[in-house]
Amino acid sequence: MIGYIRRTPLTGTRRERADLDISLRVGDGRLVLGAADGAPTRFEHPDAPGHPFILDEATEDWHTAEHRWGSGFLAGPAGAGRWNHPVSLSVTPESVTAVHEVLPGLRLEAERRGGDVLTETYTLVNETAADVRIDAMGVQVPIRDIYPGSAESLRSACHAHVFTGGAWSWLLARPMSGRPPMLGLILREGELWAYSVESRNPGSGSNVRGHLVLQPTDHARNPAAFGGQPRITVPAGGTHRLSWEIGWYDEVPAFLAATRAPARLPRLAAELGEGLLVEGDAGVAAEDADAVPAEGGVELRGRRHGVVHVDIGKRSRTAVLFHLPARELVERRVAYILRHQRPLERPEPARHALVPVDTATGIRRLTSGWSDWSDGAERLGMAQLLQLARMRGWGDAAELDAALAGYAAFARAHLVDGTGAVRWGSDTVNVKPRLYNFPWTAQFFADRHVLTGDPADLELAARVLERAYELGAASHLSIGQAEAVVHVAGLLAAAGQAGRAASLRESLYGTARHFAAAGADLPAHEVNYEQSMVAPLVSTLAVVYGETREAALLPPLAEAVRWLLAFGGPQPHVRLRDIGIRHWDGFWFGQNRLYGDVFPHHWSALTAVALTQLPAELRTPETDGTAEAIFRANLANYREDGSATCAFVMPSTVDGAPAHREDPLANDQDWSLALWLRSRP
């Protein structure tokens, strides 16, 4: 029996419905739909008890009926309209069909048919005597991509990995635990050229991703998004169909095989002068890149630094990256920072700080009472990059020496107080110390000690880390804490301070044991749960296991690696593949203040760092390759002239505002380059 009526009324919900739900079989699980509107409300699978995969109106206040699965909109010269509650609903044991009147003479039929997979088909029917042009169209797919807290996220939330490459399009809803089953949506008819995000604003906050919208086109709102948006014509008396299959998958390779990809791209980023192979027999074309026939496919060779859109056949598209050599890119970035991101209008030593800059105008950004535009905190990434370049002999040595000496004086005077605590910045309104800032400051002064030999720098680095533990760092997943402790402890031991070094190491070991015992109950930091909490968890466990070989650390480390890798998806797109999802920092760190998926986000490099730290028991050629690919993908945030963006906001639109563009602010992105240099021999 393919489908059946589920005779369980919804109770305890905000909508207080008394009607009965419907369900359709989907492989070994089922889809539950509302009886009144035929809209999917949750997917259920016996191997994922209590995991709904879809947002629930009863538990998420910001998720309302207007965003139910399958609702949507369209716009064109004939007008704009939305569909939500149907004008008619047909239910059989095998299928549910909802009919919506979108515009006069234009209706939409949404059919859902159960079986081994669920087949969803959206058919626009033009009953008029004239062609109807569609310039924008979107269908809501509200996957439960939220962060209610670490344990709840790992139990009942998903990472939604989206790829809209025309006819080659899909969505993979992967449980945040990294364990099967996964829910995969694969386009079978029609094209998807964009995706958008709705309900992403200060009201929903940073612990939700928002509502995902899959789009056959978004030409009306953002015609250049994803390499260009088409227009759709529904002929007079004709139809336009969009159809996809949804099913369960235990492994990512099985899902990718089911997508029937028209091409395969083993690598998505390469240095200029190197080629990228597009495997397969489909035609390949790309602007700013030469396509040369090669064994097994076509080799692309870039003509410039930057992301290049690649058309595969006539109906599919993705993107790759060609980048400058590492040294050249770093030296250009360093020169830009020194030229544009020092507030030379300030008095000594504050004029040696490093601050954000609007790259469109060259105007440096004032703090304006906003901590994420301060001259401390994440801006330490610039200081670390400058110093790491100098340690390699890259850039103008004399200029860098003067800049770094000035920055060290600034940091001593304005960022570190008399107790060793680190401030947010020299003039921010925050008075409570932020533990994230401590290891970053300690690493800077430890590197400075290596560079200059000044024992005062090592003393300050050690004092900052010791103060961090006094303030609670032992139970905080601070980015870079494990690396900073090991670095500073090694320098202390070499300087004859073995006892002090051992004390720091024992504090770090205690942190690893604490989190190994905590399991999924991780503490909420600035967000309830995120990739940049799990990556430091992996790093801490890996670093301490490498030093102590405590067997009890290995199982929780392996589990944390599973959680970490789930944040990144397998999309064949350089901004997306294996890049951890992050969906708020366009607002917090950018100038446009736009929420919505940031790809790549510089903290995605933390995944790469963690993978390079894995012990032999867990490290593989695949994890090494993933780490290198993540580091290279982040080079998309840098431009040929050395300027940069802190946030490429990926969706076509966010709450209707055009996105898929770089924020003009160069701010915190230099962590990706600094981490890459620190991880390279």
N, C-alpha and C positions, 0 to 999 in steps of 0.2 A: 504494500500500500504506500503510495508516494506521499500523500498528504492526509491530514486529519484535522478535525476541529478540537481545539483544546478547551475544555469546559472549566476554565479557571478564571473567575472575574478578577480584574485588577483592583486591589484594595490598598489603602494607605498612601495613595498618590495624590499629588496636588490637583489632578483633574477629576478625582473621585468618580471614576467611570464604573458603571454597573454592567456594561456590555461585555461580551466574551471575546477572548483573544482567538486568533487563528494561528495555526502553525503549518509550515511546510517542511518536508524532509530535506536536509542538505547533507548528503553523505551519511556519516555516522552521527550527525547532529541534526539540528533543526533551526529554522528561523521562526521567531514569534512575531506576529503582526497584529496591529490594532484592528479590531473587527469593524470599527466605524469608518476608518479611512484606508485600511490596507497598508499602512506604513510600517516598515520593519521597526521593532522596538528592541530586540536583542537576538543575538545568535547564541545557541547553547550547544555544548559538546560534552560528552560524558567524561572526557579526560581533562576538562577545564571547568570543574564545578564552581559555580558562582561567578564565572567570568562572562560578562554580557557582551563584550566587544563593541557595543554601541552605547552612546551616552544615554543616560536615564533622566527624564524630566523630574522624576520623584526625588532624586538625590542631588542634581546639579541645578541650582537656581537660575543660572545663566543659560541653560539649555531649555528652550521652550518649544511649543508645538510648531512654530513657524520654521524651525530648523529640523523637523523630522526627516528621517532618511527618505530620499526620493523627491522631496520638495525641490523647487527650483525656480528659475527665472529665464526670461529671454528678452531681447531688445533688438529693434531694427527700425527701418523707416516706417513700417506699418504701426509701430507703437511698442510699448514695453508692457510686460505682464509677468505675474508670478503664478505658480500653482502650488497648492498645499492640500486642502481638503477636496476630495473628488466630487463631481456632480453625480457620478454613479460608480458602483462597486460590484464587481462580479466575482463570486467565490465558488470554486469547485474543489474537490479533494486534491487536485494536482496543481492548481494555479489560483492566483488572485490578480484581477485586472481592475485598475482604477482609471477613470476617464476624467480629464480636466479640460475646461474651456479656458484657454489662456488669453486669446484675443478673438474678436468676432471673426468667425470662419476658420480659426486655427485652434485645433484641439491637440491635447497630448494624451496618449494612451500609455500607461505604465503597467506592463505585465510582469509578474513574478511567477516563475514555474519551478517547482521543486524537483528533486531527483538526486542523482549522485553529486551533481553540482546544482546550485541555484542559478537560473538564467533570468536576468533582468533585462527587459527591452523597453526603451523609451521611444515611442514613435510619434513624430509630429505629423499631423494630417492637415493638409491645406485644402479646405473645401471651397476656396474662392476661385474666381476665374483669372486671377493674376498671380504671378510668382511672388513669393514672400521671401525677403532677404532677412537673414538673421545675423546681426553683428555682435551679439553676446548671448551666451547660453551657459547655464550652470546647473548642476545637480548636486544636492546636499548628500554627503556621506559622513555622518557624524560619528566617526570612530572615537572610542573612549581613550583619547590621548591626553591624560591629565596626571597631575602629581598630587594626590590627596595626602601623601606621606609615603615613606619608603616601603613599609610592610604592605600597605594597601595597594600601592602602585605595582609592586611585584606580584601581588595576588590577583588583581582585577583590572589592570590598565594595559594599554597597548602603545607601542610606537607605530605610528602610521607612516610607512615609507612609500612615497608617491613618485611615480614617474609618468609624465605626460609627454610622450614623444610621438604624437600623431596616432597613426594606426598601431604603433608599438607603445602601448600604454598599460599601466597596471598600478595596483596598490596592494601592499603587503602589510597587514595588521599583525604585528609580532608582539606577543605578550612580553611585558617588560622583564619578566623572569628569564627570558631567553629560551624557555621550554615550550615544546609543542603542546597543542596544535596551533598553527598559525592560520589566519584567515586571509586568503588571497583573492583579489579581484583582478580579472584579466579581460581587457577589451577584446571583443571578437568581431564587432561590426561598427563602422564609423571611425571617428578620430577624436582624440583629446589632445589639445594643443596647449593647455594651461591648467593650473589649479589656483584657487584663491582661498583665503582664510577670512572667516567672519567671526564676530564676537571677540575680537582681540583688541583690547583697549584697557584703560585704567580700571574700568569696572570689573572686568573678569580677572585681571591681575596676571601674575607670572606663573601661577601653578596650573594653568590650562593652556592647551595649544590653540583652542578655538574650534570653530566648525570648518571642516574641509569641504570644498566645493570643486568638483571635477567639471572641466569646461571644454566642450567642442570648439569654442572660440571665445576670446575676450577682446575682440577687435575694438568694440565700442569704447572700452575703458582704458585699454593699454595695448595699442596695436603692435608695438614692437616687442612685447614680452615673449620670452622663450625663443627668440630668433624670428618672430613675426607671426601674427595671428591672421587666419583667413576669414573670409565671409562665407556664409552658408546660404544657399538658395533652395527653398522648398518649392518645387514647380507647381504651377496651377493644377489642382486636382491630384497632386502627388504627395509623397511622404518623404520624410528623412528619419533614419533609424540610428539609434545608438544602443548597442547591446553588449553586455559583459556577463561573464560567468564568475561565480563566487564559490569557492570550495575550501576544504581543509587540507593543510600540508604539514608534514612533520619535519621536513628539512628544506632549507633554502634552495639547494640545487634542484630538488624536485619541482619546486615552484617555478624557478627560472626555466627549467625545461618545458614546463607547461605553457609558458608565455609565447613559445614559438618565435623567438627573437629573429629578426631578419639579418642580424649581424652580431658579431661578438667583438668586444674591445677589451683585450686583456689588461692594457694599461691606458690610462686616461690623461696622463700628464707626462711631458718630456721636455728636456732642455732643448732650446733652439739649436737646430743642426741635427737633432736626433729625429727618428721617425716614430709614428704611432701606427700600428697595424689595425686595420678594420677587417676582421675576418669574415668571409662570406662572399657570395657572388652578386649581391645587390650593388647597384650603382652608388657611388659616393661622390659628394661634392661639398666643398667648404670654401667660404670666403676667407681670405688671409692665410690660406694653406694650399699647398700643391698636393694633388692626389696622384700618386704614381702606382701603376699596377705592380703587384708583388705576389710572391708565392703565397697562396691561401687567401688572397684578398687584395686590399688597396692600402698603400702606405701613405699617411699624411705627414707633410713636413711644413711646419709653421713658418710664416714670414715675419712675425712680430711677437712680442711678449703679450700674452693675454688669452682670454677664453675665446674659443672658436666654435661656432655652431656648425654641425655636420649634418647634412641631409643624406639619408640612406634610402635609396629608391626614390619614389615620388611622394611617399606618404608618411615617412618617419624622420625623426630628427633627434639629435642629442648634442652634447658639447664636450670638448676636450680643452686642455690647456697646454700651451707652449710657453716656456719661461726662460728668462735670462739665467746664465750660470750663477750658482750660489754666491760666489765672491762678488761678481759684478752687481748683482741685485742688492746684496747687503751694503756694498760701498755706496751705491746710489741712494739707498734708504738712509744710511748714516749721514750722508752729505745733506739730504733734505731735512732731516731732523735738526742738524746743527744750524741750517740756514733759516728754517721757518718755525721751529717749535721750541725756541728758547725765548722767554719773556725779557728781552734785553732792556725794556723800558723800566724794569724794576731796579731797586737798589741792590747792592751786594748784601748777602750772597744769593738772595732770592732770584736775581736775574739769571742764575745758572740752572733754575728748575727746568723741567720739561713739561709742556702743556699741550692740549689738543689744538688743532688748527683746522679751519674751514679751507679745504683744498681748492674749493671753487674760487675763493676770493683772496686767499692768503692771510686772512684776518685770524689771529689767534683767539681762541675761545676763552672768555673769562669764566671763572668758577660759577658765578651767578647763584651761589647757595646750593649748588647741585653737586653732591659728592662725587659722582661719576665723571665730572669734568674737572676735578681737582688737580693739583700738581703733585699729588701723592697716589697711594693705592695702585691701581692698574697702570698708571703712567710709569711705574718702576720698570715696566717692560722695555721702555725706550732706554733707560739707563743701563739695564742689563745688556741690551743689544749693543749699545755703544762700547761697553767694556769688553764684551766677548769678541767683538770685531777687533778691538785694540790688542787683545791677548793673542789673536791670530796674526797680527801684523797687517790687518786690512785697514784701509782708509788712511787719512793723513795723520801720522803719529803725533806730531806736535799739536795739531788742532784738537785731536781727541784727548791728549794728555791734559791740556788746559781745560777742556770742557768737563772732563771727569773729575778733575781736582775741584773745580767750581761746584759741580753737582754734589760731591761728597761733603763739601763745606755747607751747602744748602741743606742737605739731608740731616747733618748733625745739628744744625741750628733750628730747623723747622719741622722735621719729620719724626725725630726721636727725642722723647722727653728724658728727664734725668733718671727715671727708673728703668729705662730701656724699652719702654712701651712705644709703639709706632702710631703716629697720628694718621688720620685719613688724608690730610693735606695741610698746607701752611695756613689756610684761612677758611676751612670748611666749618659748617655748623655742628658737625658730629663731634661729640665729646667722648663717647664710649669707644675704647680701642677695638679695632677690627682684626681678628686673629689672622685673616688671610694675608695682611700686609707684613706680618713679622718675618716669615721665611723669605719673602722677596727682598726685604731690606737686608736680612742677614746674608743672603747669597751675594748681594751687591758688594757688601763690605768684605766678605770672605774672598771674592774674586779680586777686590782691590788690594787686599793683603798679598795675594799671589802675584799681582802685577807690580806692586811697589815694595813689598817686604816690610811695610810699616806695621809693627805689632799693635798699634792703637786700632787699626782697622779690624784685626782679628779679635781684639778685646770687645769691640762694639758688636761684632757679629755674634759672638758667644753670649754676650749680655742680652741681646735682643731675643735669642732663642730661649734662654733661661727665663726671661720675663714672660715669654709666650706660654711656657708651661705653668708658670705661676698663675696665669690668667685663664687656664683651662684648655690649652692646646692638646693635652693628652687625650681628650675625648672630642676633638674637633678634626674634621677632615680637611685640613688646610692644604691648599695647592702648593706643592714643592716642599712641604715640611720634611719629609723623609730625606730628600736629596740634600736639603740645606744642613740637616743635622749630621749626616754622614760626612759631608764636605767639611764642615766646621770642626767636627770631632777629629777628623784626620789631621787637620791643620793644628789643632790644639795638642794632639799627641806628639806631632813632630816638633812642636815648640816646647816640649817638656812639661805639658800640663795634662798628664795621663789621667789623673783622677777626675778632672773636670770633663775631659773627653768621655770617659766611661759613664759619668753621670748623665750626660746628654744622650748617649746611646741607650742607656737603660730607660730613660724617659720615652724614647722612640719605641723600644721593644715593648714597653708597657702599653703604648697606644695600639700596636699590632695585636697584642693579646686581648686587649679590650674589645676591639672590633671583630676579632675572630670569634669571640664569645657572643657578640651582639647579634650575629646573623643578619636577618633582614631589618632589624630595628635600628636603622641609622638615624642619627639626630638631624632634625631639620636645621638648616643654616639660613641662608638668605632666601632660598627656595626650598620647598618641602622635600624635593628629590630631584636629582639632575645628574647628568653625565660628569660634571665637574665635581661631584661628590664621590662618585663611584671610581673614577680614574685615580684620585689620590688614595682611595681605599686599596685598589689594586697595587699601586706603587708602594704604599706602606707595607702591605703584606709581603710583596715580592722582595723589597729591599731587606726587610728584617729576616725573611726566610733565607735569603742569600747570605746573611751574616751569621745566623744562628743555626740554620738547618733544623729548626723545630718542626717536627713532622706534623704537629697539630695545626700549623698554619697553612698547610698545603690544600686540604679540602675547602676551607673557606676562600682561599685565593682562587681556586678553580671556579668556584661558584660566582665570585665577584667578576671574574673575567667574562663569564657567560652574561651577567647583567650588563657589563660594559659594552660588549660587542653588539648587544641587542639595540643600543641607541643608534647604531649606524645601519643603513640599509644597503642592498646590493644593486642599486640603480646604476645603469650604464651611463652616468653623467658625472663629470668631474667635480661639480659642486656638491654632489649628493653621496656618491659611493663611499660607504664606511664613515661618513662624517656624522658625528653625534648631533642629534636634533637639539636645537636651541631656538627659542621663539619669543625672546623678550628684549634682547640687548640692542636692537635698533631703537627702542624707546629709552632705555636707561643710559646708553653710551652714545647714541647717535644724535645728530643735529635735527633730523627730520622727526624725531620722537615717534617712530612708527614701529609698533609691535608687529610680529609676524616672522615666520621662520627665517633665521639668519644662516646662510650656507655659502662658503664654509665659515664657521665661527672659529676664532683663534683658539679657544679652549678645546676644540676638537683635537688639537695637537696633543693634549694630555693623554688621549687614547693611544696615540703613537708612542709617547714616552713610556706609558705603562707597559705596552707590548714589548718594547725593547728591554725592559727590566725583568721580564719573566724568566724563571729558572728553566733549566734544560728540560725538566719534567713537563713543562707546559709550552715552551717556546717551540715554534715550528717555522719552516720556510714561509708558510702562509701568514703567520702573525708578523714575521719580519717584513714581508711584502706589503701587508696592510699598513704597517707603521710608515714605511717609506712613502706609500701612495698618499697617506693622510698629510704628511709633512709637505709634499709637493702640491697637493690640492690647495693648501692654504696660501700658496704663492699667488693665487688668483686675486688676493686682496691688495697686492702691490702693483703699482704702475711703473712704466718704463722710466719715468722721470724721478722715481723715488718717493712720490707721494703714495698715499694708501687710503683705504677705507676701513672703518671699524665695523661696518655691517653692510653686507649685500643682502637685502631683504628679498627672499626668493619668490614668494607668491606673486601672481599677476596683479592682484589687488589685496589690500587688507582693509576690511570693513568698507570696501568700495573705493578706497584711495589707491591710485596707481602705485605699484611697487615694482618688483623685479628690477631693481636698480641699486647702485651703490649709494650709501649715505656719504655726503661730502666730508664728514669729519674724520680726520686721522686722529685716533685716540688710543685705544688699547690693543690694537691688532698686532703690535710688534712682539707679543709673547710667542706667536707661532714661529717667527724667525729665531728668536732667542732660544726657544726650546729645541729647535732643529739644530742650531749650532752646538748647544750643550750636549746633545745626544750623538753628535758626529765626532769621530776620533780626530 
